[in-house]
Amino acid sequence: MHCIDRRPWAALALLLSLTVAAGWLAGCAPKVPLPPATPAPARPVAPSPAPVPSPSAARTWDEFRLRAAQRLVAANPDITYTGAVPEPLLAIPVLSVELKADGSIAKVEVMRYPSQAKDTTQIAIDAVHRAAPFGDVSRLPKPWKYIETFLFNDERRFKPVTLDR
């Protein structure tokens, strides 16, 4: 007569019974509410620049250019600097800005493209559009146009040359 060792089968049967029992008990256990999921932290958002105050009408083109340069810096605080101009500069684009009587932009022309960092030209153009309108120019002599030179440092931040005079 052959003898079969039943111990391995018995251990397997016991393990299977315990697994089924644990599953049955888990299904019958009272449901405990899970704590609400905490949302992932939001990505930091750069604060929007403070609104630029409405410009007043300038009496001369020199006064207008100074106010326009100040407005460019106020409307673009994250991409401007006001300290000393570094040597060497990264780029120096020059823009001609034609205005309507109310100080809104009629046209922006590039007078000088930099030889390197050509993207700074578009940064300057966008900065001018963010700073507009520049205030009533209807009492100033025509053409209602001014030229600004943008002095870009290595961080691609600019300073209007008018503020460096």
Salt bridges, closest charged atoms under 4 A:
ASP5 OD1 - ARG7 NE 3.02
ASP62 OD1 - ARG65 NH2 2.93
GLU63 OE1 - ARG59 NH2 3.64
GLU63 OE2 - ARG67 NH2 2.51
GLU98 OE1 - LYS107 NZ 3.95
GLU109 OE2 - LYS107 NZ 3.97
ASP119 OD2 - ARG156 NE 2.80
GLU155 OE1 - ARG157 NE 3.67
ASP164 OD1 - LYS159 NZ 2.96
